[in-house]
Amino acid sequence: MIYNAPVSEAPRIMRDMCDDWDKRAETLVRCRPELDYLQAISIHSLAHRAIRSARGILTLVDAGADVEIMPLVRLTIEAAVTAAWLLLTPNSGLAMMKEDTRKRKALLEDMASTDSAGYRQSTETFEQLKKMAMPGSASVEQRCLALEDGRHLYGLYRAASAYCHAGLGLLEHHAVEDSNSDIGMAFVTNPSFITQENWIGITCCMLLLALNADEQARLKPTRTSQLRLFARRIGVTGIIRRADGSTLPPRGNGGR
């Protein structure tokens, strides 16, 4: 999914998508019967989180921020990819729970909290989940690769991550060549983030992906027509496909 509209339009499209979501906010959502409760709850929650992140990005941009938007950009990418993966992958809710339980267990081990009730509960849950049939891995990379153009999605996630840690990505952002400096470089207090508009366009696409995942997870469509309009404004199809090109089957009866 590549942003194909003028980059100057991306903030307005993002704001319109956020406003449309807030206008139709719901506390009870019925989902397709083939989705388990973990998938259903997670998809809707991640779509809402993508909206909140997009709102945060717009607020930061309006305040004159530059690279400070990148943790929220990365979160939007991860939320959108995960929502789409949950939608298309059977038993993915359990797989995500297993991955998060494994991480929580490892964290408690690192913190020497193996005597805590939380560690015992995480260990017990993890052992139970290992016995269940589910996708082999729920890492962000595998979630991306399960989707169409997944390698590109994971590349975007990795590129955004470079600005979210204390590493070269941030250091290079504040450094420029300077022949008058003894080391040939100088520190810049407020550098220009020349790719900011591109990242906002990417976020716009990811927000649409998250909202489409939520819409397709529902038992009955509620905003399909509006999402198609947003897709046309962005210049994408809005169709969510697996890596093999397949899509979700038509809606059935029932629901949860």
Salt bridges, closest charged atoms under 4 A:
ASP16 OD1 - ARG12 NH1 3.26
ASP16 OD2 - ARG233 NH1 2.96
ASP19 OD1 - ARG55 NH2 2.65
ASP20 OD1 - ARG24 NE 2.84
ASP20 OD2 - ARG223 NE 3.57
ASP22 OD2 - ARG55 NH2 2.76
GLU26 OE2 - ARG218 NH1 2.58
GLU34 OE2 - ARG32 NE 2.86
ASP62 OD2 - ARG15 NH2 3.19
ASP66 OD1 - HIS173 NE2 3.44
GLU99 OE2 - ARG102 NH2 2.87
GLU109 OE2 - LYS105 NZ 3.05
GLU127 OE1 - LYS130 NZ 3.37
GLU141 OE2 - ARG151 NH1 3.43
GLU148 OE1 - ARG241 NH1 3.73
ASP214 OD1 - HIS44 ND1 2.73
ASP214 OD2 - ARG218 NE 2.90
ASP214 OD2 - ARG223 NH1 3.85
